[in-house]
Every structure is written in structure tokens, then in C-alpha cells.
């Protein structure tokens, strides 16, 4: 029977929708039909493929964060049992393989003719899809030839080479964009890709947009080296899986010791269909000049039969998805941050008490620095303002009496909203001289899983921890526990008069395998407890990227384990390393629950800051469960807002509850918290509450007329104590303007303002990056270690990025 | 130490959410014509999934999600229509528009498949998206839309034909222009 090209069964057949008998019937009929019917089948398949390609290039729509959280919340309370089928496979990729070029015959004439023409980029792309005549010359030394067996379906006249050989190739690729520290692209950089064990090197040169792309690489390990005159050579070991597209963000540094490497090794998309179009479009980057990395999505979106110009006209949804420049990074990595919502203004009459746990973590700042210096804005949820402020040391006077820490308060106008008052509370832990340091029992718990291989992870740990070991004395003991697929004690607790032994053990660490953080933590705590020094420092120092992928990966279980272990009197320090699959949220929670602190280490300098300069603070806890409660005087305060500390808020009644865990202060640590206060009488745009019907607000006490703005109350426990002690300080406002405030005040408010800008906080007032810069410079002061100068540099880097964000809005 | 089954289910739903939120929102958007309400529809769909007995849905979870999504979206549209009786004068994003092909500008020779798709009748658009974006089978589409499998097949066939022929016509036109330039 002859088939009519107009028969709907032909479409169903082409799409693989028929059952076996029907399919056979059609195939039989096809043999007897004219070429038109066969051609129709191919055309249908090609059209289907193009449709899919276009669909996959549509911007991904997502639920908003609150919508998502509501679902996750419901899940947690849900009761259903799971028996999900494994996810449906791809729509039969086999039909694509069968796509023969009959449909393309129509084009051959013009695709031949076009060779001599200067044709727009998009037509060239069409030609590539249409037939091999239009295939652009590969930008790599390996020719992309992949012979595929003929599948019997196709016309005998057809080329034996599958037209989409490149697309369907099982080989992998490495691509990237070479940039300098400011994010500018570097063209002409030499890229060398050398497979391990094979002497077949690939040499590439980055094009005018800084891009390079090596295709058709076999799976395996490679050394990628990027060099350009005037820059430090970048080298990176990468592992390539079959059918994988690895995208490196290579950033070349000028005359620096540390290398900042941004590796995003995740396969960029979930299905082979999309990833094949990805590799196709990446090859395009190499062909056309002037396309920076930022337009990657756009290039990806270009498809056959598609003549959208580069100045694509986005519809409103597309515009929305391009709004956040940071998204470009977020899409392709697996970093995890918990959602953070700015604390709102609260009326002093309704909520006179503000209670929170102090926090000496600094990780968010170092992480933010990593983003900004690599030319990207950090995800909003990665910006924790209190950690930014607390990264810097302030010149607060230490305690004069026997208290473990002192407290001081400064009030001046808020630089970003001069009609508001800014209250800065500073705590300073007692300094403990190096020779008075109690003996310590340290357990290094080191993640040596495969994900720790990059130079900014295990190799950095191996250079950083010796800095600390050098400072230890014969009174101190160190043990080393490693964990990967299995965990083990590499070095039993060893007194530090045998430093060489400790250093050798560190030196011999190597990364490989999966990560079982759970049992490693168990072993580390057991080792610490076995060597417990009473009255000394007993601490587990966890160095990891936080990517626990086997064992106890359930965050709840992991934090419960840590919480349980913290009761033994062993404290925890968490050092976060690396990027890409960095699990910020897990690590912060671990440190929180483990009576500990948390720092992010991205360079040797940072390791020195955390482990040597702030060794006392990192190792010696002088007060634990430190809580702060502020009572505002409604006679002077209309409303107030705690800036940052969003995930540290406690209920008012938790303040006096000694069973409630809170933050620790280490020796010499400074802790800073800021409140923005709206003076009484000034109106605030707050969702008002109706006046109460049955009661009116009870009258004020005599103290409310004392002129005090607020009372600061602190509770803390001695490191080995179980009951808390209370400190109270009344505070008055002298009406100082911020210009007259201390340098520390100016600097802390500059850091806060930058945080609010990066978070795009609704409370940022008239803060601009420019004003932050002025404020930071005014507050820089002596800055012996240069951290504030570094901040000022970061503000400059942020300026361009934030302004860029505004343009894309 | 092994993860609890509940945890597995959480992860399954989350994976499902990650994978299907895009197609589902887009599907709902076709019906509601408004992105915000499309998102709300998909949120509701997943919330309903959470309270469903997943074992019973095993094997036809995806069509189930699309069916719930579709019904919710239709509810929303009906409600919107009631609330905005004046909206008829504005362009209805879902209306069938058989004249669209004719009015397509001849000057724009190359069109993405997507653009041509937009000119198709809503019923064809819907099944084509379900087929090629959400990758449902004819049978699953029939479950979601309530159309018969034959009907689904016909709509897809007709839609693909229009897209194909429009593109081919464009390609011929283009090669003619190119020859002339030469």
C-alpha cells in the first residue's frame, strides 16, 4: 500500500509512537511508497528535533523561592510513601540517530553556493545543521570525524557519515573563557591540554572573546595549562567523563602567589539532547569574535532556522531570567546557600526586645571576595552581613575586670539614611598571650575525597595547616583523621615536639574517592575525647568543601551528630575550602551546632589569617553560649532593625534559658552587631496593626524618661560552665552625626552598606557603591594587615558589577 | 547509616520539581497567559502531589502532574475571565488564530520553529508542547487533555506539517536570494 505523506500515522511513526505491529506495517508500506513519503518521515523528525532544540533554548522558568519553600515545607510534614519510577528516559534518542539527510537535499544547492559568500553567522549555523557542506572548520586539531553505522532506514544515496557526527559524538570536550582578575577577557592566550599517559597534546589559542574549546577529547584526566605574557601561568588538573562538556573559567593573575581558579565541572545540562546543542554552540564561540562569556546563553539559544539577531528581543519572561547576572554562574554549579530574608523593622512598642546569638563566623566575607574578584556578583543568599562585618578586627578595648569580654556601644546617624540612628555594639574577647595559652588537643579532620583535588582545596590545606602546626609547642597534641569513602586515623594524637611527624603526615595526604563526612566526624570526635585535656583546648578542625555525598548526608542527622558530640566539651572549627560544589549552608550549620566557628579559606593568606593571626580566637574559646538582648526604650525609639544575624535570632525567652545554645567568643575576637533605629515620632512604613480593642498599651516606667535609648544585656557561660552570667549596660544617644563617628563605626557601616547593596536589601536607603567607597576610605585607619585596603579594592570591583546589574534590570 | 525513605521521597519530589517546573510553568502559562498565576498553579500542583499517595501514582506521575496543572490553570483562567469581563477587548493570548499564518510577514524569511508554533491554533500548540517540550507520549497527552489518542496524533501531525512547510518555504526563498546575490 502506498502511503500518503499526509497520513497522520506517518507522523506517529516518525515520532516512535506506534506499537510494533503498526510500526512494521508502516515500514513495509514505506518500501513501496515513493520518495515523498520517506522524505516526509525525515522531515518530521528533523522538525521535531528543531522544536526540541528551540524549546530547550527557552529560558527556564522557575518557581519563586517562597513557593519552593512552601512545597519543601509540605514535604517535610508529608506522609506519602515513595515508590517513584525512575525518571523517564529521554525521548528515544534513537530516532535522532536515524535522522537521515533526505530532508536536507533541498538545501544542498544553496549550501554549496554559500561557500563563497560572506554570510551572517546564523546562516552559517543553519548550514552546519543542514549538511556537511556548511560545517565550519573545527577550531581544534582533532578532526571531528565519527563514523556511525548506517541504520538501514536511510536512503542509499545518503552520505555514510552521519551529518550530526559532531553532535552525536560520544567524545567529551573542554571549553572555557580566559579572563584576568578584573574579569576582562584575554585573547591570544596559549592553552595546552595534555592527557595523562598519552603524548598527544592539544594546543589552542583563546580567540578575541577569550574563549577556547577543545572537542572530541577522550574520557580521562588532563592537565590544562593556560599562559599569556604578563600573567601567571594557570594550570588545572581535570577529569573528563565520556560525553561530558567541561567548562573552565580560567582567570589569570598578575604577579600573585595564589591562583584563583574557577572550575565548574558539572555537566551543564541534564539530557544529551541539550548537551549536544551545547557543544555545538560552544564550537561557535570559537568561530565568531566578539562574543564574551556573558552571552553564552544567548548563543546557546540560537538554533537552526532561527535568524534572531544578536540583539535578541526578549519577551518579558526572558528578560526576567536574564535579570540576575549571577545566575549565569548559579546555573552551572552546585553551591548551596540557605535562603536569607533581611530582618524587618519592628516597632519598639510591640517588640521592645531583640534577642540573638552572637556569631564570629567570617566565611561569608571570604566567599564574597571570591565571587567579586572573579568578576561575578555573589548569590544574594550568600551575603551574610554580620559575617562580613565580623571579618574585620576593630580597635575595641579589652575587658579591664575579670569578665571574659568587654562591650562598647556607639550611636550615630545611619550613613544611608541620615534621619535614622545606627547603634553599633562591639564586644572584645580577652587577649591571651601565646605563652599563656592552655595546652591544646587538636584533631585535624580532613576531607580527602575526589572533590578535594583542585589546588584550592587539599593542596591549600596541605600548605595552610603547617602554618598552625609551626606555632604549636610541646604542650600541644595533634591527630589527623581523613575521610573519603572510608575514614581513617592517619596520625594518632602526637605531641608537637615531634612536629616533623605531623608535617610529614600532612604532606602525604592525597585526594580520591567519595565523601563520607559522617563517620569521619565520629572518628575525629572519638580521637579528641580519648586525648581530652582538662582545662585545655579540645578541638576538631574540619577542613572540607562540605560536599558530603555518602554516609550521613542528611543535614539534620549530621547536625544532630555534631550537636551530640559538642556536649563532650570538644569544640569544632570548620574551615571551608574550594568552590563549585561548596556547601556553605551545611558548613555553617555544623559550626553552629558544634560550639564552633567557621571560616572560609580561599588562599594561603586567608589560611594565615585564620590559623596564625587569629589562632587564639580560632582555638581558644573564652566564653560560650553568648547571647545578646537589647531592650529598646519606646519613648525614644519608634522602630528598630537588627542588621544581619538573620539566622541567629532567638526568642526573647531563650535569653535566660541556659539550655539554649548560642555563639562562642574566642580569645581576642571582636564581635560587632548593628541596629538601625528609627527615632520615636518619625514615621516608618510598617504594616500597621489596628489599635487593640480591649486594652491600651500600659504606661511607661520611670526609666523610660531617663533619656536612655536602650539597655544592652549579655549572657555568657565560661567555656566549661553550665550556668550563664548576665551583663547589663544602659546606652544613651548623644545625637552624633556619622561624620563625627569613630573610624570603626564608619568602616563597619561601609561594610554593612555594601552587604545591603549586594543583597539588594529593601533597607539600603540611599547607599551606593560610591558612597560605600568614601565611607570605607574614611574608616580605613591604620589597617596594619591590609584587610581594609583589600575591602576597598573589592568595593571597586563590585562597583562595575552592581552598575552592570542595574543596566540589565 | 542509611537515609530514611522519607528523605528519598523528598529528594524524588525535589528532583521532579527541578526537572518539571520549567515545562509545567510554561504549560500553565499557555493557558493562563500570565506568568505569576502560572507559577501559582505549579506551586499548587506540587503541593497537591505532596499530599497524594505517591505509590498509587507510580508510573503515571508525569501525566498526573500535567493533568492537575492543566485543570488548575483552566480554573484560574475561568476565574480571571469572570473577574475581568472587560479583558475580551485586549488580545487573548490563547485564542485560536487561523489567520496568523497568512499575516506572517513575508520579509522575515527565516523563522524559528518556535515562532511558527506560536501562530498555530491553541489546541495544536498545547499538544506539541506536551509532546516535544514535556516529552509525554500520545497516550499520556490523551490522559492530560482528555482528547482521544487519534485526535492527539492528528493535532500533532497537522501542527508539525505547518511548521515544516513554513520552514521549507523559507529555506527555498533563502536559497533563491542567495543565488541572486551570487
Interface residues (C-beta under 8 A of the other chain):
Chain A: X6 X8 X9 X10 X11 X12 X15 X17 X43 X44 X47 X48 X50 X51 X52 X53 X54 X55 X58 X60 X61 X62 X63 X64 X67 X68 X70 X71 X72 X74 X75 X76 X78 X80 X81 X82 X83 X84 X85 X87 X88 X90 X91 X106 X107 X109 X110 X113 X114 X116 X117 X119 X122 X123 X126 X270 X303 X305 X306 X307 X308 X316 X317 X320 X518 X519 X551 X552 X553 X554 X557
Chain B: X1 X3 X4 X5 X6 X7 X8 X9 X10 X12 X13 X14 X15 X16 X17 X19 X21 X22 X25 X26 X29 X35 X38 X39 X40 X42 X43 X46 X47 X50 X51 X52 X53 X54 X55 X58 X59 X61 X62 X108 X109 X110 X111 X112 X113 X114 X117 X128 X129 X131 X132 X133 X135 X137 X138 X150 X153 X154 X156 X157 X158 X160 X161 X163 X164 X167 X168 X170 X171 X172 X174 X175 X178 X179 X181 X182
